[in-house]
């Protein structure tokens, strides 16, 4: 299984042009954001994510609802290119030639967490390469929610309710990262396929190098961690890696003495830092292990904001 990573974002909803009007997300003029998200996803037509103009494809998502959390799974990809070859990796021969109607898809997952009486929800996205169903799902749901609010809900001044939905990307375990130390850091360069966003398999590694602390020293210097997380991948040359190589990502392992986390730092400006779920060659997390990973970041985030948190919101199918 190729490497998978995770990002998450903070969700708030308010009335347009009214700055002090952030809604409790389970009561947007009587509408529960999580209930609406679950109902909307369950009721989507099978062709909803088939985009003929951009030649992108997505299956109808599967929906798993917990107390205050909904997990969606969905396969996404692009339309095929007639004449491309699918190779049998055992024999190195051609299995078949693809048609335009053949879409090579990758299944990824996303989840929406809405605690009771909270003005802040969290939206989690699993990534495999450039594939992440969450971005397509959230943008489509956002359009649906704004449309429904405008048709069925009334704003503070008696006009149709216009919603502003703010999604702010967060760094996984930001508070934890502040106190953690850098154990090791590796740089990676890959052999690119024709279109990396279409590749459902691992991309061959052409260069890697790992920097470790000197013998007898547990951590790399703090200034190295500061450079990496302040400057992203451009800082690799400042901590001792070759300056004549253009790297695709950095993999950093950090620990606070009790817990160890691995972060993937890529070229993208947003989000530049992703939490590693599984590495190349490792199995993808099952649903419960994935939710456990979500839980860790949710608990850290809500605690840092001095907000309530309960594991039962993602572990039970009823109750508040």
C-alpha positions in Angstrom: 0.0 0.0 0.0 1.4 3.5 -0.9 2.1 6.0 1.8 -1.0 7.7 3.3 -1.1 11.0 5.3 -3.7 13.1 7.0 -4.6 16.7 7.3 -7.5 18.4 9.2 -9.2 21.7 9.3 -11.2 23.9 11.7 -14.8 24.5 10.5 -16.9 27.5 11.6 -20.2 28.8 10.1 -21.6 32.4 10.5 -24.1 34.7 8.8 -22.6 36.8 6.0 -21.7 40.4 6.9 -22.4 39.8 10.6 -19.1 39.3 12.4 -20.4 38.2 15.7 -22.7 35.5 14.4 -20.9 32.2 14.6 -23.5 29.5 15.0 -23.4 26.5 17.3 -23.0 23.9 14.6 -25.7 21.6 15.8 -28.2 24.5 15.7 -27.8 26.6 12.6 -31.3 28.1 12.8 -32.5 24.6 13.8 -30.2 22.8 11.3 -27.6 20.3 12.7 -24.5 20.5 10.5 -23.6 16.9 11.1 -27.1 15.6 10.4 -27.2 17.6 7.2 -23.8 16.3 6.1 -24.8 12.7 6.8 -28.1 13.0 5.1 -26.7 14.8 2.1 -23.9 12.2 1.5 -26.3 9.3 1.9 -28.7 10.8 -0.6 -26.3 11.7 -3.4 -27.1 10.3 -6.9 -24.5 7.8 -8.2 -23.3 10.3 -10.9 -22.8 13.2 -8.5 -19.0 13.2 -8.7 -18.6 12.3 -12.4 -17.3 15.5 -13.9 -17.4 15.3 -17.7 -15.8 18.7 -18.2 -12.7 18.0 -16.1 -12.8 14.3 -16.8 -12.7 13.5 -13.1 -14.6 10.6 -11.5 -15.8 9.8 -8.0 -18.0 7.0 -6.7 -20.9 7.6 -4.4 -19.4 7.7 -0.9 -20.2 5.2 1.8 -21.4 6.7 5.0 -20.7 5.6 8.6 -22.4 7.7 11.3 -21.2 7.7 14.9 -22.5 9.9 17.8 -21.1 13.2 16.7 -18.9 12.1 13.8 -19.5 10.9 10.3 -16.8 9.0 8.3 -17.1 8.9 4.5 -15.2 6.6 2.1 -15.0 7.3 -1.6 -13.0 6.2 -4.7 -11.7 9.1 -6.9 -9.6 9.3 -10.1 -9.5 10.7 -13.6 -11.0 9.4 -16.8 -8.7 6.9 -18.5 -6.5 7.5 -21.6 -7.2 5.1 -24.5 -4.2 2.9 -25.1 -2.5 3.2 -21.7 -1.1 -0.1 -20.5 -1.9 -1.9 -17.2 1.1 -4.0 -16.4 1.2 -7.4 -14.6 4.0 -6.8 -12.0 4.7 -10.6 -11.8 5.3 -11.2 -15.5 6.0 -7.6 -16.6 3.6 -8.2 -19.4 0.6 -6.2 -20.4 -2.7 -7.1 -18.7 -4.8 -4.9 -20.9 -5.0 -1.5 -22.6 -7.2 1.0 -21.0 -10.2 2.8 -22.6 -11.4 6.3 -21.9 -14.1 4.9 -19.7 -11.6 3.1 -17.5 -10.9 5.2 -14.4 -7.9 4.2 -12.2 -9.3 5.1 -8.8 -8.0 5.3 -5.2 -10.2 4.9 -2.1 -9.6 7.5 0.6 -11.6 8.7 3.6 -12.7 11.8 5.3 -14.7 12.7 8.4 -16.6 15.5 10.0 -16.7 15.9 13.7 -19.3 18.3 15.3 -19.3 18.2 19.1 -22.6 19.1 20.8 -23.2 22.8 21.4 -19.8 23.7 19.8 -19.1 26.5 17.4 -16.0 24.7 16.0 -16.1 21.4 14.1 -13.1 19.5 12.6 -12.9 18.0 9.1 -10.3 15.3 8.5 -8.9 14.2 5.2 -6.8 11.1 4.3 -4.4 11.6 1.4 -2.7 9.1 -0.9 -0.4 11.0 -3.2 -2.5 13.8 -4.7 -5.7 11.8 -4.1 -8.0 12.9 -1.3 -11.8 12.5 -1.6 -12.3 15.0 1.2 -11.5 18.1 -0.9 -14.2 17.2 -3.4 -16.7 16.2 -0.8 -16.3 19.3 1.3 -16.5 21.8 -1.6 -19.7 20.0 -2.9 -21.3 19.9 0.6 -20.4 23.6 1.2 -22.3 24.6 -2.0 -25.3 22.4 -0.9 -25.4 23.9 2.6 -25.3 27.5 1.3 -28.0 26.8 -1.2 -30.3 25.1 1.3 -29.8 27.9 3.9 -30.7 30.5 1.3 -33.9 28.7 0.4 -35.1 27.5 3.8 -33.6 29.7 6.6 -34.1 33.3 7.5 -31.2 35.7 8.4 -31.1 38.1 11.3 -32.6 41.0 9.2 -35.4 38.8 7.8 -33.6 38.1 4.5 -32.7 34.6 3.2 -29.8 33.4 5.3 -26.4 33.7 3.6 -23.8 31.5 5.2 -20.0 32.0 5.4 -18.3 28.6 5.9 -14.7 29.0 7.0 -12.3 26.1 6.8 -8.9 26.8 8.3 -6.2 24.2 7.8 -4.5 23.2 11.1 -1.1 21.6 11.7 -1.5 18.1 13.3 -0.8 18.4 17.0 0.5 22.0 16.9 0.9 22.3 20.6 2.6 18.9 20.7 5.0 19.9 18.0 6.1 22.9 20.0 7.5 20.7 22.8 8.7 17.8 20.8 12.3 17.2 19.7 13.6 16.1 16.3 14.9 12.5 16.3 15.8 12.2 12.6 15.0 13.8 9.3 15.1 12.3 5.8 14.8 13.9 2.3 13.2 12.1 -0.6 13.3 12.5 -4.4 11.0 10.4 -6.6 10.9 9.3 -10.2 7.7 11.1 -11.4 5.1 9.2 -13.4 3.5 11.0 -16.4 0.8 12.4 -14.0 1.6 11.9 -10.4 -2.0 12.7 -9.4 -3.2 9.7 -11.4 -0.7 7.2 -9.9 -2.5 4.8 -7.4 0.8 3.0 -6.6 4.1 3.9 -5.0 6.4 6.1 -7.1 10.0 4.8 -7.4 12.4 6.6 -5.0 15.5 7.9 -6.8 17.3 9.6 -3.9 17.0 9.6 -0.1 19.3 10.6 2.7 18.8 10.6 6.5 20.3 12.9 9.1 20.7 11.4 12.6 22.0 12.9 15.9 25.7 12.3 16.7 26.5 9.1 18.6 25.5 9.5 22.2 23.1 12.3 21.5 19.3 11.6 21.4 18.0 14.7 19.5 19.0 16.8 16.6 19.4 20.5 17.4 16.3 22.6 18.0 17.3 25.1 15.4 17.0 22.4 12.7 13.4 21.7 13.7 12.6 25.4 13.7 14.0 25.8 10.2 12.1 22.8 8.8 8.7 23.8 10.2 9.2 27.5 9.5 10.5 27.3 5.9 9.1 23.9 4.8 11.0 21.9 2.2 13.1 24.9 1.1 15.0 24.7 4.4 16.6 21.3 3.7 19.8 22.9 2.4 20.2 25.0 5.6 20.4 21.9 7.8 23.1 20.0 5.8 21.4 18.4 2.8 22.8 18.9 -0.7 22.0 22.2 -2.3 22.1 20.9 -5.9 19.1 18.6 -5.4 15.4 19.5 -5.7 13.6 17.3 -3.1 10.0 16.2 -3.2 9.4 15.8 0.5 11.0 15.7 3.9 10.0 13.0 6.5 10.7 14.2 10.1 10.4 12.0 13.2 9.7 13.8 16.5 9.2 12.7 20.1 8.3 14.3 23.4 9.8 11.4 25.3 6.5 9.5 25.5 4.9 9.7 22.1 6.6 9.6 18.7 5.1 11.1 15.5 6.2 11.2 11.9 5.4 14.2 9.7 5.6 14.5 6.0 6.6 18.0 4.7 5.9 18.5 1.0 6.2 21.2 -1.6 2.6 22.3 -1.3 2.1 25.6 0.5 -1.2 24.5 2.0 -1.1 22.1 3.8 2.7 21.8 3.9 2.8 19.5 6.9 0.9 16.2 7.0 0.7 13.5 9.6 1.9 10.1 8.4 -0.7 7.3 8.7 1.2 4.5 7.0 4.4 4.4 4.9 5.0 2.8 1.6 4.6 -1.0 1.8 2.6 -0.8 5.0 -1.2 -1.6 5.1 -3.6 1.3 5.3 -5.2 1.9 8.7 -8.6 0.2 9.1 -11.6 2.5 10.0 -11.2 2.2 13.8 -7.4 2.9 13.7 -8.0 5.8 11.4 -10.7 7.2 13.7 -8.2 6.7 16.6 -5.7 8.9 14.7 -8.4 11.5 14.2 -9.2 11.3 17.9 -5.6 12.1 19.0 -5.6 15.4 17.0 -9.1 16.3 18.0 -8.4 15.8 21.7 -5.2 17.8 21.4 -6.9 20.6 19.5 -10.0 21.0 21.7 -7.9 20.8 24.9 -5.6 23.5 23.6 -8.7 25.7 23.0 -10.0 24.9 26.5 -13.1 23.2 24.9 -14.8 20.0 25.9 -13.8 16.7 24.4 -15.2 13.2 24.7 -14.1 10.0 22.9 -17.6 8.7 22.9 -18.4 11.3 20.1 -16.5 9.1 17.6 -16.9 5.7 19.2 -20.7 5.3 19.8 -23.6 5.3 17.5 -26.0 7.1 19.8 -26.0 9.6 22.7 -24.5 13.1 22.9 
